[in-house]
Amino acid sequence: MILPAISTVVRRPSPSLSTLVIGFLIAALSVSMGGCDSMLDIEPQGEQTSANFFRTAEDADRAIAGVYSAIQQQKRLTYQGAPEFLAGYDMVFGSVASDDAFKGGESRNDQPDIDDVQTFTLDPNNLYIAKMWSSLYEVVTRANRVINRVPDIDMDAEEKADIIAEARFLRAYAYFYLLQSFGMDPETNTGPGIVIVDDVVTIGGADKERTPEPDVWVQIETDLQAAADELPTKSERGPEQYGRATENAAKALLVKAHIFQKDWPAAEPLAMEVITSGEYQLAADFSSIFRLSGEHGPGSIFEINYATLPNQVEGYFGNVYQASRSTWGFGFNNPTEDLYDAFDNNDPRRDATIIEPGEQMPDGTVVDGGSSRSGYHNEKVWIPTDEYPQAQGIGVFAGPSNVRYIRLANVLLWHAEAANENGNLPDARESLNRVRARARDTDNNPNNDPAGVLPDVTTNDQAELREAIYRERRLELAMEDLRFFDLVRQGRAEDVLSDAGFIGGTHERMPIPQREIDLSAGLLKQNPGY
């Protein structure tokens, strides 16, 4: 769907995201979620409710911090009696459900609900389905509070507009993830859709029919358009505000929406707007992107911030979940042999993505295969021993790594894909080859690139170029929890994953949590095949 052109509005600085989120947690903003019958049923609890909370600019700041806090996945979150040690749903559905990763862990009985996702034997009572549904609707509800209540606060007009735009970006983020998981038809984009919630959901008011997929896309695009019109750029934000939504983060997510709808004429020029904005460049060294020093680097468009902080629930438990059991971790999300073999032997990204058995890491630690089915581990979430949270007197679940949600390389590959589908092969090759050139050039000097490493793609055949772009997406973005949804929207999931148990016409969508079906009195209909 094509929306009007996006303009840029400059905004004055706002408080840093870490300051806001910490303030939110300390204040224990008592409009938090929980204690309700349905995962969509949310009732304010405590002394301060949403009715008397939204009065000052500080209240608005703390409320938007609450929305950012909700997109984090942390050990503190529990889901209707589910164990608090559930891993991140993005890892489970984005990577383990794909051909990039095995479940891992100590054994098959260690987190069996993940194993059911990996083998496509999951049912509507799967705990990770419940976690994903519940946590994403928590984001929507908190965002709705901001969007609906902040306009009435007497505060600086520009700051108010910025906060509302951030909430619309975050709401679109949540709706997008819900739609790709529960409501899309990747062939026709006329799927059953998801539940759209317009306000704070209270007990007795959550049971609604699903909004069809086309109308959900309109909602997502409208939110992202409004956010992009209002938000500042990354450079206008400045380092103190890294992690807060920006104009180009909204544009990039809008590009992704066009890509998922196969709206190539809209996707190509908008992707180029982001690429040529002057705000981003590819990091010279691919391996540096995922180190702690690489957070919010030159190619980072949007990251979900985490931090290891005493007495705060701000840490990322993906670090401990994916670290080898031979070191300090639980050993989940192991790269597959198929992913390892997909890289050229001389592709530097393989060594920066996959820890091989017995590999010595930069801090001197030797990582054994442990219980990994393949022997491999995810290097993109590796941290040195002196950054282990327990080394700082903090629990192991409070890792420091940010989630790199959108990178410039991703937008370049979206542009390449859209340009190719539009018949613009020269521009498609240029964007694709920019990604490959960075991968082979670790010192930002193209004059000394090693011979034979990731040569430019030169094909003039559209089908061959499409396959080259698909392959490059897998290698560049491996273990970043995107692969399964890429396979689904490309229409290739059944071909690639049939041996794992994927059944076309069923597993493109996850089941709606059974508890939601039961509590809806027949309004929510289960996805076919479950």
Disulfide bonds with the S-S distance in Angstrom:
none
